[in-house]
Amino acid sequence: MPVSIFDEERTGNVMVVNYSNHPSSTWSERQIRAAEKLGKGIVDIPFPNVPPNMGIMELAAYSEEECKKIEEYCPDAVMCQGEFCMAYAVITRLKARGIKVVAACSERKVKEDPGTGRKEVEFEFVQFREYV
């Protein structure tokens, strides 16, 4: 079920769809402010689990169903990130319908402990970049 967040003073339609498995409630303040430049509010629609054995025709039909679900929100922009083939199908369809589709671009910061070989990875949001 979609979840939305809004600033207190904002009202009206949700204009940015977050179609990923990264809920906007976990986004940094910087990422939320960047999303606000794309639209009035954010609605989270979880990116589905796409079975690895799904065929091309099934994937095409499934991506079309997901696009219809996204379009119900009349978004100004959609952040789409997930399983590559499904994401590509959704991105292509949404762009063909004149909807702006973006990805969150982050800097990957790695801390490695040479003694244990353990790695800690942190992603710091930088910008939204439109798919071209």
C-alpha positions in Angstrom: 0.0 0.0 0.0 1.4 3.4 -0.9 2.5 5.8 1.9 2.9 9.5 1.5 4.7 12.3 3.3 4.0 16.0 3.1 5.3 19.2 4.6 2.8 20.6 7.1 1.9 23.6 4.9 1.6 21.6 1.7 -1.8 20.3 0.5 -3.1 18.9 -2.7 -2.0 16.1 -5.0 1.0 13.9 -4.5 3.4 14.8 -7.4 6.5 12.6 -6.8 6.3 8.8 -6.8 9.1 7.0 -5.1 9.0 3.6 -6.9 11.7 1.8 -5.1 12.4 -0.3 -2.0 13.9 2.8 -0.2 11.0 4.4 1.7 11.1 8.2 1.7 10.8 8.0 5.5 14.5 6.9 5.5 15.7 9.5 3.0 18.1 12.2 4.2 16.9 15.8 4.6 18.9 16.6 1.5 17.1 14.0 -0.6 13.7 15.1 0.6 14.4 18.8 -0.3 15.6 17.7 -3.7 12.4 15.8 -4.2 10.4 18.8 -3.2 11.9 20.6 -6.2 10.3 17.9 -8.4 6.8 18.1 -6.9 4.6 18.9 -3.9 4.8 15.7 -2.0 6.1 12.1 -2.1 4.2 8.9 -2.3 6.0 5.5 -1.8 5.0 2.6 -4.0 7.3 -0.4 -3.2 9.1 -1.8 -6.1 7.9 -5.4 -6.5 9.9 -8.6 -6.1 10.4 -9.8 -9.7 10.9 -13.5 -10.0 14.1 -14.3 -11.9 12.3 -16.9 -14.0 9.6 -14.5 -15.2 9.4 -14.5 -19.0 9.5 -11.4 -21.2 5.8 -11.4 -22.0 4.9 -11.7 -18.3 7.4 -8.9 -17.5 5.9 -6.7 -20.2 2.4 -7.2 -18.8 3.5 -6.7 -15.2 5.3 -3.5 -16.0 2.3 -2.1 -17.7 0.1 -2.9 -14.6 2.7 -1.2 -12.4 2.7 1.9 -14.7 -1.0 2.2 -14.5 -0.8 2.1 -10.7 1.9 4.8 -10.8 -0.1 7.0 -13.2 -3.1 7.0 -10.9 -1.1 9.6 -8.9 -0.6 11.9 -11.9 3.0 12.4 -10.9 5.2 15.2 -12.1 8.2 12.8 -11.6 8.9 9.2 -10.6 12.0 8.0 -8.9 12.4 4.4 -10.3 15.0 2.0 -9.0 14.8 -1.7 -8.7 15.4 -5.0 -10.6 17.0 -3.9 -13.9 14.7 -5.4 -16.5 11.5 -4.4 -14.7 12.9 -0.9 -14.0 13.9 -0.5 -17.7 10.4 -1.6 -18.8 8.7 0.9 -16.4 11.0 3.7 -17.2 10.6 3.3 -20.9 6.8 3.2 -20.6 6.5 6.2 -18.3 8.9 8.3 -20.4 6.8 7.4 -23.6 3.8 8.8 -21.7 5.6 12.1 -21.0 6.4 11.5 -17.4 9.8 12.6 -16.0 11.6 9.6 -14.5 14.7 10.0 -12.2 17.2 8.1 -10.3 18.8 9.0 -7.0 22.5 9.5 -7.4 24.7 8.9 -4.4 28.3 8.9 -3.5 29.5 5.5 -2.2 31.7 5.8 0.9 33.5 2.7 2.0 35.3 2.2 5.3 37.4 -0.9 5.5 39.1 -2.4 8.5 42.3 -4.0 7.2 42.6 -6.2 10.3 39.3 -7.9 9.8 38.6 -7.2 6.2 35.2 -6.0 7.2 33.7 -3.2 5.0 31.1 -0.6 5.9 29.4 1.1 3.0 27.5 4.3 3.3 25.6 6.1 0.5 25.3 9.8 0.6 22.6 11.3 -1.7 23.9 13.9 -4.2 21.1 14.6 -6.7 18.3 13.2 -8.8 19.3 12.6 -12.4 16.7 12.2 -15.1 16.8 9.1 -17.2 17.7 10.0 -20.8 
